[in-house]
């Protein structure tokens, strides 16, 4: 009896290893593109997507939950592109939403030139790009593919080879035309994040 179960167990382990390998390949191929996304959103996706999709074995409820989560993740990536931060007069880091006049809200902003943080055309370009990158990460994930369009799994390998380089070229072009100095929600800050003279000159 035990011997009869071995082929099935080996097949299951092989399938799980293949899925893990494919997902690792996805992350590897996307490379630096993932850095365009809010760190928390990426970690949340990696943690929750296997749960919401039941490791690719979806029922209708799983599809609704996973679909809603993908929409939420895309929205969060876009929204984060319209946020920024500064160190206030109280010495604390403050986050706000960029507007045509600066940041809102803006507590403890004495001595901070908030107009240097105003909304720019580049913010829309970065928001669009981050949604595209998240879409590639989310929609080509092995669990997502098996949940929504399992017949597409063969074509997934080709897209994993083609999509990241293409998006990489687009991303490089966008960041050359629209360089960003923002340190919004979900993105790391740096020692010179309050060098607003850089932002004013951009």
VMD Tcl script that draws the C-alpha trace (Angstrom):
set ca {
  {0.00 0.00 0.00}
  {2.78 2.39 0.96}
  {4.58 1.79 -2.34}
  {1.48 2.73 -4.33}
  {1.42 6.19 -2.75}
  {5.05 6.96 -3.55}
  {4.57 7.94 -7.23}
  {1.73 10.26 -6.26}
  {3.78 11.86 -3.49}
  {6.79 12.24 -5.79}
  {4.60 13.87 -8.44}
  {3.18 16.31 -5.88}
  {6.63 17.25 -4.62}
  {7.86 17.65 -8.19}
  {4.93 19.93 -9.02}
  {5.52 22.05 -5.92}
  {9.23 22.33 -6.74}
  {8.39 23.35 -10.30}
  {6.02 26.05 -9.04}
  {8.62 27.34 -6.61}
  {11.24 27.35 -9.35}
  {8.94 29.19 -11.75}
  {8.09 31.84 -9.16}
  {11.76 32.30 -8.29}
  {12.44 32.70 -11.99}
  {9.72 35.34 -12.18}
  {11.30 37.37 -9.39}
  {14.77 36.86 -10.84}
  {13.74 37.99 -14.32}
  {11.93 41.04 -13.01}
  {15.07 41.91 -11.06}
  {15.40 45.61 -10.36}
  {11.92 46.29 -11.72}
  {10.44 45.10 -8.43}
  {12.31 47.93 -6.73}
  {9.88 50.27 -8.46}
  {7.11 48.87 -6.26}
  {6.33 49.65 -2.61}
  {8.17 47.07 -0.53}
  {5.15 46.28 1.64}
  {2.96 45.58 -1.39}
  {5.45 43.07 -2.81}
  {5.84 41.25 0.51}
  {2.07 41.20 1.04}
  {1.55 39.74 -2.42}
  {4.18 37.04 -1.91}
  {2.58 36.10 1.41}
  {-1.14 36.31 0.62}
  {-1.45 35.29 -3.02}
  {-0.75 31.56 -2.40}
  {-3.35 31.65 0.38}
  {-6.01 33.52 -1.58}
  {-5.55 31.32 -4.65}
  {-5.31 28.13 -2.58}
  {-1.95 27.50 -4.27}
  {-3.57 27.72 -7.67}
  {-6.45 25.34 -6.90}
  {-9.22 27.92 -7.03}
  {-12.91 27.80 -6.46}
  {-15.12 30.77 -7.31}
  {-14.52 32.43 -3.92}
  {-10.75 32.20 -4.38}
  {-11.00 33.91 -7.75}
  {-12.98 36.81 -6.31}
  {-10.61 37.22 -3.36}
  {-7.48 36.98 -5.49}
  {-8.90 39.35 -8.12}
  {-9.82 41.92 -5.47}
  {-6.35 41.65 -3.95}
  {-4.66 42.19 -7.32}
  {-6.78 45.31 -7.87}
  {-5.92 46.53 -4.37}
  {-2.22 45.92 -4.98}
  {-2.29 47.81 -8.26}
  {-4.12 50.72 -6.65}
  {-1.64 50.83 -3.78}
  {1.30 50.92 -6.21}
  {-0.26 53.83 -8.09}
  {-1.28 55.69 -4.92}
  {2.19 55.40 -3.39}
  {3.62 57.20 -6.42}
  {1.66 60.27 -5.34}
  {3.06 60.37 -1.81}
  {6.25 61.81 -0.39}
  {7.86 62.48 2.97}
  {9.95 65.02 4.82}
  {11.54 65.46 8.22}
  {9.55 68.08 10.11}
  {10.67 70.66 12.60}
  {9.87 68.10 15.33}
  {12.51 65.75 13.92}
  {9.91 63.16 12.88}
  {9.28 61.73 9.42}
  {5.97 62.93 7.99}
  {4.18 61.52 4.95}
  {1.68 63.29 2.76}
  {-0.10 63.25 -0.57}
  {1.41 65.37 -3.32}
  {-0.84 68.10 -4.69}
  {-0.44 70.91 -7.20}
  {0.68 73.13 -4.32}
  {2.82 70.73 -2.31}
  {2.21 68.07 0.32}
  {-1.00 67.50 2.26}
  {-1.26 67.22 5.20}
  {1.92 68.96 6.32}
  {2.34 69.05 10.11}
  {5.52 70.47 11.68}
  {6.56 71.91 8.33}
  {8.22 75.10 9.58}
  {11.25 75.77 7.41}
  {10.27 73.11 4.85}
  {9.63 74.28 1.31}
  {6.49 72.22 0.65}
  {6.12 73.61 -2.87}
  {9.21 71.56 -3.82}
  {7.04 68.46 -3.41}
  {4.27 69.56 -5.77}
  {2.63 67.22 -8.27}
  {4.52 66.64 -11.53}
  {3.87 64.94 -14.85}
  {6.53 62.38 -13.94}
  {4.40 61.20 -11.02}
  {1.75 59.95 -13.42}
  {4.39 58.18 -15.51}
  {5.83 56.48 -12.42}
  {2.35 55.50 -11.21}
  {1.50 53.92 -14.55}
  {4.81 52.11 -14.69}
  {4.48 50.72 -11.17}
  {1.01 49.35 -12.01}
  {2.41 47.67 -15.14}
  {5.26 46.09 -13.16}
  {2.86 44.87 -10.47}
  {0.58 43.47 -13.17}
  {3.48 41.48 -14.63}
  {4.43 40.22 -11.18}
  {0.85 39.37 -10.24}
  {-0.64 38.06 -13.45}
  {2.33 35.88 -14.38}
  {2.62 34.39 -10.92}
  {2.25 30.60 -11.11}
  {-0.63 30.47 -8.61}
  {-2.49 33.24 -10.43}
  {-2.04 31.52 -13.78}
  {-3.28 28.18 -12.46}
  {-6.22 29.88 -10.77}
  {-7.53 32.05 -13.62}
  {-6.13 30.66 -16.87}
  {-4.40 27.28 -16.37}
  {-4.33 26.61 -20.12}
  {-1.98 29.59 -20.43}
  {0.76 28.04 -18.29}
  {2.84 26.97 -21.30}
  {2.87 30.51 -22.71}
  {3.84 31.82 -19.29}
  {7.46 30.74 -19.79}
  {7.75 32.75 -23.00}
  {6.28 35.86 -21.38}
  {8.67 35.51 -18.45}
  {11.50 35.75 -20.96}
  {10.05 38.57 -23.05}
  {8.07 40.84 -20.72}
  {10.76 41.83 -18.14}
  {13.36 43.00 -20.71}
  {10.72 45.00 -22.59}
  {9.45 46.62 -19.42}
  {13.06 47.21 -18.36}
  {13.71 49.26 -21.49}
  {10.50 51.24 -20.96}
  {11.31 51.77 -17.26}
  {14.83 52.98 -18.04}
  {13.47 55.43 -20.60}
  {10.81 56.76 -18.24}
  {13.29 57.30 -15.42}
  {15.71 59.05 -17.73}
  {12.98 61.44 -18.88}
  {11.27 61.72 -15.48}
  {13.82 61.12 -12.68}
  {12.23 60.86 -9.25}
  {13.43 62.00 -5.84}
  {10.30 60.96 -3.95}
  {10.36 58.80 -0.84}
  {6.68 58.01 -0.42}
  {4.72 55.46 1.53}
  {6.26 52.01 1.15}
  {9.52 53.26 -0.34}
  {12.84 53.52 1.54}
  {14.07 56.90 2.69}
  {17.64 58.09 2.35}
  {19.98 60.44 4.16}
  {19.45 63.19 1.58}
  {15.68 62.73 1.28}
  {15.14 66.26 2.55}
  {17.53 67.90 0.13}
  {14.66 69.84 -1.38}
  {17.02 71.80 -3.56}
  {17.34 68.59 -5.61}
  {13.59 68.40 -5.96}
  {13.30 72.06 -6.89}
  {15.86 71.65 -9.66}
  {14.24 68.49 -11.05}
}
mol new
graphics top color blue
foreach p $ca { graphics top sphere $p radius 0.5 }
foreach p [lrange $ca 0 end-1] q [lrange $ca 1 end] { graphics top cylinder $p $q radius 0.2 }
display resetview
